Structures are given as structure tokens and as C-alpha cells.
Amino acid sequence: MSYLISVLDKSPVREGGTAEQALRDSLRLALHAEHLGYHRYWFAEHHAAPQLASPAPEVLAAWVLAQTRRIRVGTGGVMLRHYAPYKVAETFNLLASLAPGRVDLGVGKAPGGLPASTAALAAGRPPAGPFEQQLQDLEGFLSGTLAADHPHANAQARPLPQTGPARFLLGASAQSARLAGELGWGFVYAAHFDGDPRSIETAFSAYREVSSQAPLLATVAFAARSADAAAAQLGALRIYKLHLGPGQTVNLPSAEAAAEYARQVGVADYRIEETHPSVLSGDGHQVRRALDELHQRFGVGEFILDAPVADVDARLTSLELLSPAPRAAVA
């Protein structure tokens, strides 16, 4: 096999289920993913979402790291705009000290929730600076390379692990790709938000101009025993893109959430665009063939698979059907 396969988990709550059960499901899935030979297991960050139980992915990562032995575990990702880079660096240096060589820090720019949650997360602290500066500060704290004239140059993010966390920037633009490359970070293109092949190619080209690392691709991928069964499990997936003004867009899971977002920010003149996310679904052979084609077309070094299905048995089946283990053994 010429690429790696990993998992993105949002800890979805089953219909009529509880968050506690969703978190137990996540652990069960992570243990099974390790057994099947998946490379990473990442948790997403979503705030005040009744259907998701993952507001603090670093906590979930710590819990799963303690109960696994080989698989890399981390975040996909920490929404950096909400936090002090120094605190994020401390947290992940600590995780990397507890589980050497297995910790990933994936960072994203999106809010991960509605404005009410964003305001609550920002309460009592000064406004965050530009995202690019936050990211540079985070790298400086992690690696101990802050400039001598930096206002926090004397603050060390201890403990200092022998092997620090692997760093990744999640995004869907050439700007994000270039920023990741300039920092020496991995870049994960979010195809589950924008699967336009031209956008993927543009971002990957920008990344390769400044980095020799192979880019990663996050995409919705779900396999079942038949293509019809996979389609029935997935249902009609949609993303609602809220347009608030020139250059201001936010992706939301429903039209109701998009309207509520606009209401919370006090914008009356907005537009909601319904889009269909890029989805790979079918039986195991069909989905693996689609991954092979994406690898060959874009030079993807690793896929981060997002299966937006709450049924844990269906997700376990998908993991088994897409397992890299048999192909890795052959290689």
C-alpha cells in the first residue's frame, strides 16, 4: 500500500442515545482501528452540538492514548482561535510526554460552534490576534524557538518531551497550505467541506512549493456490505454554507443552524447555500478503489476518513471493510 489510512471521529450521539454511550463507542472504535492497522485516530472539536459529544478533543485523545498501545492519537483539530497558544503547547507537550511518539496536534481555524459558544469561550480574555500569529506562537512554544524579543520569550511550555507532538494544519485553501509548509507542519486538506478537485490541486500545489512532505486528505468515506446499504446508512448528507458578506462564509450542518448563526451575530441580510459534501461510499472494494484514484491523481500520502454515521456497528463494519491491515501485510 502506497498511502496510509486514518480515522476522524466526532463522537456522534445515536438517536435516542446519550453522550456517555457515544464516548464509549469512540473508545471501542479506536481500539478496533488500532487492531486493524489504521495509522491515526483523531477527534474533532464541536461546541454545544447536541448530536456530537466532542467539545474537547485533547481530553478524548488523552483517554484513548491511555488505553491503546500503537496507534497515533490526536486532534483534527483544536480550534486555535479559542485558546492561548501557550496553553495548547503545554497540553500537547504533556500528552507527548505521557505517550512518546504517538501524539498528533491538528489545528483548525473554524469556530467549531455557533457565535454564542465562541463568545463564551472568549469571555474574560483579550481578543485573539491574527490566526497566522497564533500558529507561529504555538510552534515557537512547542519547539522552544520564540524570538528573544517576543513578549513571552521567557515562558517555556513544559514538560519538554524528547519527541514532541506531530503538527498538522487543517484547511481548504492555498493560503493555509502555504502557511503549514512554511512552518514545517503537515497539511490536511478538508475535502469533506470542499471536495472540488481544482481546489484540492491548488492547495496541494501551494503546499508542495514550500514542503517536501506528502499532503493528507480528509474526506467522508463509508463502506458497507453493499453500495445500497452504505447509501441508506449515510442518508442525504448536506452542508449549508452561510454567506454573511464578501468573503465571509461559515459551513453549518443544517439550514436551521445557519439561520441561528446569522441571528446570533446580528446579520439580517444573509444567504444560505445548500451543498453536497464530497462522499466516498459503497462496498469496501468501491471505496478503496476511489481512495486509490485520489492517491494517484493528487499524490495523497494519507487519508483521514470521516464516517458521519452514529450507528457504532455500521462504523465498525466500515472500519473492517476499509482496513489497511491486509494490504499492508501483502506489501
N, C-alpha and C positions, 0 to 999 in steps of 0.2 A: 504494500500500500504506500502510495507516494504522498499522502497527506494524513493529518491527524483529525480525530473526531472528538468533540467535547460537548458538554451539555449546559444550557442555560435554564435555570429553574426560577419561577416566580412564586412558588408555593401556592397554587390556586386552590381555593376552597370549593369543595364539591357542593352541589346543590343540596341543601338541607344538612350540610356538614358543618364542621367547626374549624376554626383556625388551628386548634391543637391537633386535630386529625391531619390537617394539611401539612403541618410541620413534621409530624411522624411519617407522612407519605414522602416528604422530601428526603428524610434520612434513609428510608427504605430504598428510594430511587438512587440516591448517591452510593449506597453500599452495593447495589446491583450494578451501577455503572462502573464502579471500581472492579468488580468481579469480571465484567465483560470487556475490560481493557480500554475504556474511554480515558482520554488524556487529562481533562479538566472537568470540574463541576463548579459552575458559577451560580451565584444568587443575584437577582436584580433588586433594585430599591424602588418601592412604591409606597406612597404615604396615603393614609386614610382611604384605602381602597377595600371595600367590604369583601370583594371577591378574591383578594390576594393577601397573603399573610407574611409579606417580606418587606417591612419598613426599614430594617437594619441588617443588611446583608453581611456585614462583618461579624455580627453575632451568630448568624446562621453558619457562616464559614467556620468560626471557632468551634461550634458544636459538632459539625461534621468532621473537621480535622481531627478532633479528639476520638472519633470512632471509626476512622479509616486509617490505612497504612501506606498506600502507594499513590493514589490519585491526587493530582493537584487540586486545590480548592481555593476559591476566591470570590471576587465580586464582579458583576457585569451589569452595572458598576455602581460605585459610590458616586452620588451626585454632589460633586465637589463644591458647588456654589453655596451649599448649606453649611459648610464646615470650615474650621480653621485648618489650613494645610498642616500645621504643626501637629494637631491632634490626630489627623489621619495618618501622618507618618509614625507617630508613637504607636498607634493601634496596630499598624501593619508590621512595624519592626518587632513588636511584641509577638504577633502571630508567627512571624518568620523565625523567631527565637524558639517558640514552642513547637513548631513543626518545620524544621530546617529543610529547605529545598522543595517545599510543597505549597507555598503560599503565592497567590496571584492578587495583585491590586489592579482592578479595572476601574477606570474613572469615566464618568459621563458628564455632559453639560446640561442635560434636560432637568426640569424641576422634579420630575417623578411624582407629581401630585397637583392638586388644584391650588390656586393662589392662597386660600385660607391656610393650608398646610405650610406653604412657603413662608407666609408671614409669621406663623407660629414658630417655625424653625429659626427665623431671623430675629425673633424678639430678644431684646436686651443686648444686642451686639451691633457694632457698626456695619454699614453696608459692605458687602464683599467687593473686592477690586475686580479688575478685568479677569476673565477666566484664564487667559494666557498667563497672566502673572501668578495667579493661584497655582497653576500647574507647574510653573517654573519654581515657585517656592516649595511646592511639595517635593519635587525632585531634589532640590537643594537640601531639604531636611532629611530625606531618605538617604542620600549619598554623602551628606556632610560637606557639600560644596557651595554653600551660600557665600556670596561675595563678602569681603571683610567689612564693606560699608553698608551691608544690609541691616535694617533696623533690628532684626532678630538674629544676627550673626552668632551671638553667644549662646543661643538656645540649641541644645542637642536633643534630638529625638531618640532617647534611649528607651530600651536597650538597643545596642548596636549589634545586629545579628551577623554571623560570619557570612551567611548567604541571605541577602535582602530579598524582599518580595519582587517577583517579576512584575513589570509595569506595562499597562496597556491603556490606550485611549480609545474610547468608543465614539464613533461619529459616522456621518454620511456625507462628508464634504471634502473637497481637496484641501481646504484650509486646515481641517482637523488632521487629515493625513500628513500634511507637511509639518504641522506642529509636533505630532507624535515622532516623526522621523528625526526632526531636529533635536529632540530631547533624548533620542536613543530608545524610545519606547516602542512596543508593538502597537500595531494599528488594527482595530476591528471595525470593519465596515458593517453598519446596521442595515442589512438588506431586508429585515423584517419591517422596517419603516419605509425604505425607498429601495426597491429592487430593480430600478431602471438600469439596464446594462450599461448605458452611456455614463450614468453617474458612478457606477462601480469602477468602470475603466478610468474615468477621470481621476477619482480618488486614489486608486491604486498606482496610477502613473505618477501622481504627485508624491506619493509615499516612496516609490522606488527612486525618485530623483535624489532623495536625501537619505535613504536607508537601504541596506543590503538584506534586511530581514524580509521573509515572506509574509505578506499580509494575511489576516484572518477574515473570515466572512461569517457573520451571524445571520441566520435565516430560519424561518419557520420550516420545520421538517418533521413529518409524522408518518409512520408506516403502520399498516395493519395487515391482517391476513389477505385482504383483497383491497383493490382500489375503492370499491363501493363502501366497504366498511370504514376505510380511512376518511372518505368524504363525509360519511354520516357522523363520525365522531367529531370531526373538525367543525361541521356546520358552515354557515356563511360568515367567514371571517371578514371584518371590515376595520378600517382605520378612518377616523374622522379628523380631517385636517382643518383646524380653526385658523382662519385668516383674520388677524386683528388690524392690520395696516401694512404698509410697504415693508416687506422683509420680515414681518412678524407672524410666524406660524407656530402652532403647537399641535402635536398629534395626541388625540384622545381616543379612548376605547368605544365611546358611544356618542350619538348626537346630543343626548341629554347632558353628558359630561362636558361636551364642548360648549353648549349653551350656558351651563353653570359656570364654566371657566370665564366666559365673557362677562357674565353678570358679576362675578367676584372681582374682576379687575375694572368694572365700571365702564365697559365698552358696549355701546348700543349698536354701532354700525360695524357689523362683522359678517363674515361669510363662512359657511361650513361646507367643506368639500368631502364627499364620501369617496374613499379609495379602497382598493383591494390589495392587501399586502402580498408580497411575493411568498408563495407557498409551494413547498415540495411535498407532495402526498401521493400515496399509492401503496402497493405492496413493497416489501423490502427491496426486491430487485429494481423496481422502478425508481425508488428514491435514491438508492445507491448509484444507479446509472445517471441520475440527474446531478448528484454530487460529483461524479467523475467528469461530467461535461463541464460543470462550473470550474472544477480544478484545471482542466485542460484549457478552457477559454481564458481564464483570468489569472492563472498561476496561484490559486489559493493554497496556502500552506496548511491551513487548519480551518475546520468548520465548527462553529458554535451553534448547536441545534436547539431551537426553541420549539417545544411542543405545547401549544396553548390548549391543553385538554386537562380537565380536572380528574377524570377517572384514572385512578392510580394503576389499575390492572391494564388498561389500554396503554398507558405510558410505559409500563414495564414491558409490554409486548413490543412496543415501538423500539425501545432500547435494545431488546434482543434481536429484532429483525435488522437493525442498523449497526449491530455490534461490530467494532473493528477487530475484535479478537481473532476470529477465524482467518480473516485476510492477513492480519499481522503475523499469525503463525505460519501461513504459507510463505510470506515474504521472508 
